[in-house]
Amino acid sequence: MDLGLSNKVILVTGGSKGIGNAICNVLAEENAIPIVIGRNKQNVKDAVATIKQKGGNASYAFAELTDPKQCKAAVDKIAGEFGRIDGLVNNAGVNDGVGLESGNYADFMRSLERNVVHYYMMAHYSLPYLKVSKGAIVNIGSKTSFTGQGGTSGYAASNGGRTALTREWAVELLKYEIRVNTLIVAECLTPLYKRWVETFPDPDQKLKSIMEKIPLGKRMTTGREIASMVAFLISERSGHTTGQHIFVDGGYTHLDRALDQDNSDNTP
């Protein structure tokens, strides 16, 4: 399916690694121009170089996303370079473990800055260009805001904010025909996820126990599966979809995790 993304300029925060990097690569495969936005200059440059080595097109902007001035500078750089912005994927964030017991005011506010405030800032600064292109916004969210996790108040609150902002922006931007959707991630083996699993005494067993609870296929969601849905949502192929929370999680969030997938005893 041709998603019609050829030469579309799509900003992707946190695009140098993990889910963000998968999104950038899939967008490039669809002939879009993903813009890798991040603070680690070497990682960002490497991500762009890899896309170009594969025959795709890409560019970058450096930004510490907790700094509104750097968010604006990143948008201004890309707008100056290409003269347009066709889409924004708000992806960067970290499950930083700021809990109700373990955290404090400063920790909690810092978590909001790291996980949801820059979603607003990037959309705010991109909006003039999205109005012209009638572009789209995809916010990456987490199941933590729907299920809870424990010990991560800052991250859960931020993800609740992401889903709420999606509905709010979808309403506010209707008059500009700008679509806004959220893609909710549950269990995806990103570098951050791997580091978290490795904090357990038996990482392999911990990972196995998690996968056993994922209804569809008893496996982790891949970054590419998430990226493919993002590419669809950012494209005009989903042209009448806005204000939605799309779960790409193998049924983990909403299906009964006790489901028995062995149907060998079932008779037709």
C-alpha positions as CSV (number, residue, x, y, z in Angstrom):
1,M,0.0,0.0,0.0
2,D,1.3,3.4,-1.0
3,L,0.8,5.7,2.0
4,G,1.3,8.8,0.0
5,L,4.1,10.0,2.3
6,S,6.7,10.7,-0.5
7,N,8.8,13.8,0.5
8,K,6.6,14.5,3.5
9,V,8.7,16.1,6.3
10,I,7.9,14.4,9.6
11,L,9.4,15.4,12.9
12,V,10.2,12.5,15.3
13,T,11.3,13.3,18.8
14,G,13.6,10.6,20.3
15,G,14.2,9.4,16.8
16,S,17.7,8.1,17.2
17,K,16.9,4.9,19.1
18,G,14.2,2.5,20.2
19,I,10.7,3.0,19.0
20,G,11.5,6.5,17.6
21,N,14.3,5.1,15.4
22,A,12.0,2.3,14.1
23,I,9.5,5.0,13.2
24,C,12.1,7.0,11.3
25,N,13.2,4.0,9.4
26,V,9.7,2.9,8.4
27,L,8.9,6.5,7.3
28,A,12.0,6.6,5.2
29,E,11.0,3.3,3.6
30,E,7.7,5.1,2.7
31,N,9.8,7.8,1.0
32,A,9.0,10.4,3.7
33,I,11.8,12.6,5.1
34,P,11.9,11.7,8.8
35,I,13.6,14.4,11.0
36,V,15.5,12.8,13.9
37,I,15.3,15.1,16.9
38,G,17.3,14.3,20.0
39,R,20.0,15.6,22.4
40,N,22.8,13.0,21.8
41,K,24.5,14.5,18.7
42,Q,26.4,11.3,17.8
43,N,23.4,9.1,18.1
44,V,21.3,11.5,16.0
45,K,23.9,11.8,13.3
46,D,24.3,8.0,13.2
47,A,20.6,7.4,12.9
48,V,20.4,9.8,9.9
49,A,23.5,8.2,8.3
50,T,22.0,4.7,8.6
51,I,18.8,5.8,6.9
52,K,20.8,7.4,4.0
53,Q,23.0,4.3,3.6
54,K,19.8,2.3,3.0
55,G,18.8,4.8,0.2
56,G,16.4,6.9,2.2
57,N,16.3,10.6,3.0
58,A,16.4,12.1,6.5
59,S,17.6,15.1,8.4
60,Y,18.0,16.1,12.0
61,A,17.8,18.7,14.7
62,F,19.5,18.7,18.1
63,A,17.4,19.5,21.1
64,E,17.2,19.0,24.9
65,L,13.4,18.7,24.9
66,T,13.0,19.9,28.4
67,D,14.2,23.3,27.2
68,P,11.4,25.1,25.3
69,K,13.9,27.3,23.5
70,Q,15.6,24.3,22.1
71,C,12.3,22.9,21.0
72,K,11.6,26.0,19.1
73,A,15.0,26.1,17.6
74,A,14.6,22.6,16.3
75,V,11.4,23.4,14.6
76,D,12.8,26.6,13.2
77,K,15.8,24.8,11.8
78,I,13.7,22.2,9.9
79,A,11.2,24.8,8.7
80,G,14.1,26.8,7.4
81,E,15.7,23.8,5.7
82,F,12.6,22.4,4.0
83,G,10.1,25.2,4.1
84,R,7.4,22.9,5.4
85,I,6.4,20.5,8.1
86,D,3.9,17.8,7.3
87,G,3.7,15.8,10.5
88,L,4.9,15.5,14.1
89,V,5.5,12.3,16.1
90,N,5.9,13.0,19.8
91,N,7.8,10.0,21.0
92,A,10.6,10.9,23.4
93,G,10.2,10.0,27.1
94,V,11.4,7.8,29.9
95,N,9.8,5.7,32.6
96,D,11.8,7.4,35.3
97,G,10.3,5.7,38.4
98,V,9.1,8.8,40.2
99,G,6.6,7.2,42.6
100,L,4.3,8.6,45.2
101,E,6.5,7.3,48.0
102,S,9.9,7.5,46.3
103,G,9.6,10.9,44.7
104,N,9.1,14.5,45.7
105,Y,7.8,17.7,44.2
106,A,11.0,18.4,42.2
107,D,11.2,14.8,40.9
108,F,7.5,14.8,39.9
109,M,7.8,18.2,38.0
110,R,10.9,17.0,36.3
111,S,9.2,13.9,35.2
112,L,6.4,15.9,33.6
113,E,9.0,18.1,31.8
114,R,10.7,15.0,30.5
115,N,7.5,13.2,29.4
116,V,4.7,15.5,28.5
117,V,5.6,19.2,28.5
118,H,7.7,18.9,25.4
119,Y,4.8,17.2,23.6
120,Y,2.9,20.5,24.0
121,M,5.9,22.6,23.1
122,M,6.7,20.7,19.9
123,A,3.1,20.8,18.8
124,H,2.8,24.5,19.7
125,Y,5.9,25.5,17.6
126,S,5.0,23.1,14.7
127,L,1.4,24.3,14.5
128,P,1.9,27.2,12.0
129,Y,3.4,24.8,9.5
130,L,0.9,22.0,10.1
131,K,-1.9,24.5,9.4
132,V,-0.4,25.1,6.0
133,S,0.2,21.4,5.2
134,K,-3.0,20.1,7.0
135,G,-0.6,17.7,8.6
136,A,-1.1,15.2,11.4
137,I,0.2,14.6,14.9
138,V,0.8,11.2,16.5
139,N,1.5,11.1,20.2
140,I,3.2,7.9,21.5
141,G,1.6,6.9,24.8
142,S,1.9,4.1,27.3
143,K,-0.5,1.6,28.9
144,T,0.6,2.8,32.3
145,S,-2.0,5.6,32.1
146,F,-4.7,2.9,31.6
147,T,-3.5,0.1,33.8
148,G,-1.2,1.7,36.4
149,Q,2.1,0.1,37.1
150,G,3.1,1.2,40.6
151,G,6.1,3.4,41.6
152,T,5.9,5.6,38.5
153,S,3.5,8.5,39.2
154,G,5.3,11.0,37.0
155,Y,5.4,8.8,33.9
156,A,1.8,7.6,34.4
157,A,0.5,11.1,34.9
158,S,2.5,12.3,31.8
159,N,0.9,9.5,29.7
160,G,-2.5,10.4,31.0
161,G,-1.7,13.9,29.8
162,R,-0.7,12.7,26.4
163,T,-4.0,10.9,25.8
164,A,-6.0,13.9,27.2
165,L,-4.0,16.3,25.0
166,T,-4.7,14.1,22.0
167,R,-8.5,14.5,22.4
168,E,-8.1,18.2,23.3
169,W,-6.0,18.9,20.2
170,A,-8.2,16.9,17.9
171,V,-11.1,19.2,18.9
172,E,-9.1,22.4,18.8
173,L,-7.5,21.6,15.4
174,L,-10.6,20.4,13.6
175,K,-11.0,23.7,11.9
176,Y,-7.5,23.3,10.3
177,E,-8.2,19.7,9.3
178,I,-5.2,18.6,11.4
179,R,-5.7,15.1,12.7
180,V,-4.3,14.0,16.1
181,N,-4.1,10.5,17.4
182,T,-2.3,8.5,20.1
183,L,-0.6,5.2,19.7
184,I,-0.5,3.3,23.0
185,V,2.5,1.0,23.6
186,A,2.6,-1.8,26.2
187,E,5.4,-4.3,26.1
188,C,8.0,-3.5,23.5
189,L,11.7,-4.6,23.9
190,T,13.3,-1.2,23.5
191,P,16.8,-0.4,24.9
192,L,15.2,1.2,27.9
193,Y,13.0,-1.8,28.4
194,K,16.0,-4.1,28.2
195,R,17.9,-2.1,30.8
196,W,14.8,-2.4,33.1
197,V,14.6,-6.2,32.7
198,E,18.3,-6.5,33.4
199,T,17.7,-5.0,36.9
200,F,16.0,-8.3,38.0
201,P,18.0,-11.2,39.4
202,D,17.0,-13.5,36.4
203,P,16.3,-11.2,33.4
204,D,15.5,-14.1,31.1
205,Q,12.9,-15.5,33.4
206,K,11.4,-12.0,34.0
207,L,11.1,-11.5,30.3
208,K,9.5,-14.9,29.8
209,S,7.0,-14.3,32.6
210,I,6.0,-11.0,30.9
211,M,5.6,-12.5,27.4
212,E,3.5,-15.4,28.8
213,K,0.9,-12.7,29.7
214,I,0.7,-11.2,26.2
215,P,-2.4,-12.7,24.7
216,L,-1.5,-12.5,21.0
217,G,1.4,-14.8,20.3
218,K,2.9,-14.7,23.8
219,R,5.6,-12.3,22.5
220,M,6.7,-8.7,22.7
221,T,5.4,-6.1,20.3
222,T,8.1,-5.1,17.8
223,G,9.2,-1.6,17.1
224,R,8.4,-2.1,13.5
225,E,4.8,-3.0,14.3
226,I,4.4,0.2,16.2
227,A,6.2,2.2,13.5
228,S,4.0,0.8,10.8
229,M,0.9,2.0,12.6
230,V,2.4,5.4,13.1
231,A,3.2,5.7,9.4
232,F,-0.5,4.8,8.7
233,L,-1.8,7.3,11.2
234,I,0.4,10.1,10.0
235,S,-0.6,9.4,6.4
236,E,-3.7,10.5,4.5
237,R,-4.7,6.8,4.3
238,S,-6.2,7.4,7.8
239,G,-7.7,10.7,6.7
240,H,-10.9,10.4,8.7
241,T,-9.3,9.2,11.9
242,T,-8.7,11.7,14.7
243,G,-8.9,11.9,18.5
244,Q,-8.3,8.1,18.8
245,H,-6.2,6.0,21.2
246,I,-4.8,3.1,19.1
247,F,-3.4,0.2,21.1
248,V,-0.7,-1.9,19.4
249,D,0.0,-4.3,22.2
250,G,-1.1,-7.8,21.2
251,G,-4.2,-7.4,23.4
252,Y,-2.1,-6.9,26.5
253,T,-4.0,-3.9,27.9
254,H,-7.6,-4.9,27.4
255,L,-7.8,-8.7,26.8
256,D,-7.8,-11.2,29.6
257,R,-4.2,-12.0,30.3
258,A,-5.2,-15.4,31.6
259,L,-6.4,-16.5,28.1
260,D,-5.3,-19.9,27.1
261,Q,-4.0,-19.8,23.6
262,D,-3.7,-23.5,23.2
263,N,-6.8,-24.5,21.4
264,S,-5.7,-28.0,20.6
265,D,-8.5,-29.6,22.6
266,N,-11.2,-27.5,20.9
267,T,-13.5,-29.3,18.5
268,P,-15.0,-27.6,15.4
